[in-house]
Every structure is written in C-alpha cells, then in structure tokens.
Amino acid sequence: MQSQLQNGKVTFRPMQFDDVPVVAAIDQVSFPSPWSESTYRQELRENRAAHLYVAEQHSELKGRAEIVGYVGFWYIVDEVHISTIAVHPTLRRRGIGRMILNHALEQARALGAELVTLEVRESNRGAIELYRAFGFTLRGRRPGYYKDTDEDALVMFKERIDLYQQDAREKVSEH
Ligand SMILES: CC(C)(COP(=O)(O)OP(=O)(O)OC[C@H]1O[C@@H](n2cnc3c(N)ncnc32)[C@H](O)[C@@H]1OP(=O)(O)O)[C@@H](O)C(=O)NCCC(=O)NCCS
C-alpha cells in the first residue's frame, strides 16, 4: 500500500533535547493534559526506561525535515508501555499515526519485549480504532484515571510482540 503522504517521506530517529519545543507544542494541541517541555526533558535525561522517537517528514519544497509526530514508551523487563503518541493535528488521517505505532512496535520487538500495553481515554475513538487495527485488545478499565475530565482509561494489550510483523493494512510505504 502506498503512503497517502503527498509531501515527502517520513523517517524516524530518537528524540533529542532540541526537538522538545516542537514536540511539546504538538502535545499542547493534542492532549487535554499535555506533558510540559520539562517533562519531556526529564524523560530524555533521567528516565532510563524511556524511549522516545520523532517522526519527520521531508519536505522537498522547504528543503528540510519537520517533526510531524512522535511516540514514547517505557521498556521495563519484558514489557513496553506506550506513554505518549501523537501526530500534528493538521496531518492526521494520512497514515502517519499508523507508521509511528508500527515503528514503536518494531522497536519493542527489537528490544525483546513480549507485551505492549497502553492506556487510552474511553472517548478517544480514533486512537482506539488505531490500536484495534494493530491487534490491541481491551484488557481492563481504570475508573477516573484521567483526573482532568474524571474519565476512565481503557487498558489495552498487544501480546507476542516477538512475532510482530506489519500486516498488509499496517504496511505503509515510508518512501
Ligand atoms: C491517535 C492519532 C495518533 C492517530 O494518528 P493519525 O495519523 O491520524 O492516524 P492514521 O491516519 O495513521 O490512522 C490510522 C487508522 O486509525 C484509525 N483512526 C485514526 N484516527 C481516527 C479518527 N479520528 N476516527 C476514527 N478512526 C481513526 C482509522 O482506522 C485509521 O485508518 P483509516 O484512516 O484508513 O480509516 C492522532 O489522532 C493523534 O495524535 N491524536 C491526539 C493524541 C492522542 O489521542 N494520542 C493517543 C493517546 S492514547
């Protein structure tokens, strides 16, 4: 399946300190309780379990790469917990979220994780659809987990990450 992106390829690299202002700006417009720049810096500097990646889109017109989204996860023993994932609001529904989640799952597999978990707001239908498309299943609920809206979190799991391979639906050209 060809990428729906019209404006250059998307690539991934580990998040750097210099990326934090752009990442935090996307976070601000993506989450009801966004992470601050200092939270991202702390994750990068102090959390040895944290793995953070940015997705960049290379614009031929602009002659440079721009951050279009990112993902963070914590790798603890044999488990990966996705802590954050977002795509710039103006670039959603073009397959970038799918590419980013695929990248995170590839990294989880490479690290040797067996299980990937995450929490998602019950009202976040788009994200839930995305996770389901990747084979995540509903495993629980944390009542009132999100204090800002007193909303429940759904807990989703994807098991046997060692066997993870992009399926046809997930396969999106990154070129
Ligand atoms: C969730 C998010 C990362 C998805 O990114 P995206 O680039 O828009 O996702 P994609 O275009 O790759 O969508 C892949 C699939 O996910 C599902 N999906 C994504 N957004 C959806 C929406 N708003 N409504 C319904 N389904 C949606 C669809 O199945 C979609 O496939 P399709 O476009 O072929 O129908 C993005 O909406 C986002 O950044 N949201 C704000 C932050 C957030 O809520 N993060 C998740 C926290 S748990």
Ligand as a Chemical Component Dictionary entry (heavy atoms), coordinates in Angstrom:
data_LIG
# 
_chem_comp.id                   LIG 
_chem_comp.type                 NON-POLYMER 
_chem_comp.pdbx_formal_charge   0 
_chem_comp.three_letter_code    LIG 
# 
loop_
_chem_comp_atom.comp_id 
_chem_comp_atom.atom_id 
_chem_comp_atom.alt_atom_id 
_chem_comp_atom.type_symbol 
_chem_comp_atom.charge 
_chem_comp_atom.model_Cartn_x 
_chem_comp_atom.model_Cartn_y 
_chem_comp_atom.model_Cartn_z 
_chem_comp_atom.pdbx_ordinal 
LIG C1  C1  C 0 -4.375  8.892  17.519 1  
LIG C2  C2  C 0 -3.505  9.583  16.455 2  
LIG C3  C3  C 0 -2.035  9.439  16.862 3  
LIG C4  C4  C 0 -3.731  8.904  15.096 4  
LIG O1  O1  O 0 -2.866  9.491  14.153 5  
LIG P1  P1  P 0 -3.255  9.586  12.596 6  
LIG O2  O2  O 0 -2.047  9.968  11.856 7  
LIG O3  O3  O 0 -4.430  10.457 12.441 8  
LIG O4  O4  O 0 -3.655  8.073  12.314 9  
LIG P2  P2  P 0 -3.716  7.370  10.879 10 
LIG O5  O5  O 0 -4.029  8.349  9.820  11 
LIG O6  O6  O 0 -2.484  6.559  10.718 12 
LIG O7  O7  O 0 -4.979  6.410  11.091 13 
LIG C5  C5  C 0 -4.837  5.015  11.118 14 
LIG C6  C6  C 0 -6.178  4.410  11.447 15 
LIG O8  O8  O 0 -6.552  4.728  12.788 16 
LIG C7  C7  C 0 -7.978  4.958  12.850 17 
LIG N1  N1  N 0 -8.224  6.370  13.155 18 
LIG C8  C8  C 0 -7.299  7.330  13.331 19 
LIG N2  N2  N 0 -7.914  8.489  13.656 20 
LIG C9  C9  C 0 -9.240  8.237  13.671 21 
LIG C10 C10 C 0 -10.388 9.013  13.942 22 
LIG N3  N3  N 0 -10.294 10.322 14.260 23 
LIG N4  N4  N 0 -11.591 8.422  13.890 24 
LIG C11 C11 C 0 -11.708 7.132  13.586 25 
LIG N5  N5  N 0 -10.667 6.329  13.286 26 
LIG C12 C12 C 0 -9.448  6.876  13.338 27 
LIG C13 C13 C 0 -8.504  4.598  11.478 28 
LIG O9  O9  O 0 -8.757  3.210  11.498 29 
LIG C14 C14 C 0 -7.319  4.923  10.605 30 
LIG O10 O10 O 0 -7.335  4.263  9.390  31 
LIG P3  P3  P 0 -8.081  4.948  8.125  32 
LIG O11 O11 O 0 -7.657  6.373  8.055  33 
LIG O12 O12 O 0 -7.593  4.127  6.979  34 
LIG O13 O13 O 0 -9.552  4.796  8.418  35 
LIG C15 C15 C 0 -3.880  11.077 16.287 36 
LIG O14 O14 O 0 -5.280  11.188 16.118 37 
LIG C16 C16 C 0 -3.487  11.954 17.466 38 
LIG O15 O15 O 0 -2.364  12.449 17.522 39 
LIG N6  N6  N 0 -4.431  12.190 18.403 40 
LIG C17 C17 C 0 -4.173  13.054 19.556 41 
LIG C18 C18 C 0 -3.255  12.388 20.546 42 
LIG C19 C19 C 0 -3.849  11.086 21.038 43 
LIG O16 O16 O 0 -5.041  10.990 21.323 44 
LIG N7  N7  N 0 -2.975  10.072 21.180 45 
LIG C20 C20 C 0 -3.370  8.756  21.678 46 
LIG C21 C21 C 0 -3.302  8.742  23.155 47 
LIG S1  S1  S 0 -3.784  7.146  23.816 48 
# 
loop_
_chem_comp_bond.comp_id 
_chem_comp_bond.atom_id_1 
_chem_comp_bond.atom_id_2 
_chem_comp_bond.value_order 
_chem_comp_bond.pdbx_ordinal 
LIG C1  C2  SING 1  
LIG C2  C3  SING 2  
LIG C2  C4  SING 3  
LIG C2  C15 SING 4  
LIG C4  O1  SING 5  
LIG O1  P1  SING 6  
LIG P1  O2  DOUB 7  
LIG P1  O3  SING 8  
LIG P1  O4  SING 9  
LIG O4  P2  SING 10 
LIG P2  O5  DOUB 11 
LIG P2  O6  SING 12 
LIG P2  O7  SING 13 
LIG O7  C5  SING 14 
LIG C5  C6  SING 15 
LIG C6  O8  SING 16 
LIG C6  C14 SING 17 
LIG O8  C7  SING 18 
LIG C7  N1  SING 19 
LIG C7  C13 SING 20 
LIG N1  C8  SING 21 
LIG N1  C12 SING 22 
LIG C8  N2  DOUB 23 
LIG N2  C9  SING 24 
LIG C9  C10 SING 25 
LIG C9  C12 DOUB 26 
LIG C10 N3  SING 27 
LIG C10 N4  DOUB 28 
LIG N4  C11 SING 29 
LIG C11 N5  DOUB 30 
LIG N5  C12 SING 31 
LIG C13 O9  SING 32 
LIG C13 C14 SING 33 
LIG C14 O10 SING 34 
LIG O10 P3  SING 35 
LIG P3  O11 DOUB 36 
LIG P3  O12 SING 37 
LIG P3  O13 SING 38 
LIG C15 O14 SING 39 
LIG C15 C16 SING 40 
LIG C16 O15 DOUB 41 
LIG C16 N6  SING 42 
LIG N6  C17 SING 43 
LIG C17 C18 SING 44 
LIG C18 C19 SING 45 
LIG C19 O16 DOUB 46 
LIG C19 N7  SING 47 
LIG N7  C20 SING 48 
LIG C20 C21 SING 49 
LIG C21 S1  SING 50 
# 
